[in-house]
């Protein structure tokens, strides 16, 4: 069995080039995403936004149990 060093080095060169270009594209997409979506996802909403889910019965001081909240979660497919 003959192993060609030039052929092996060419394959390694293309593999490294592919890895570098893949990493560069990954980092470019990360920078683009950071540039386009700068807002904090978890900030408190402004304006006329309302809280969608209250963990209890509205108007009373009771809070729902964990089992009730889990049942609500699966019932509505949230």
Secondary structure, 3 states (H helix, E strand, C coil): CCCCHHHHHHHHHHHHHHHHHHHHHHHHHHHHHHHHCCCCCCCCCCCCCCCCCCCCCCCCCCCCCHHHHHHHHHHHCC
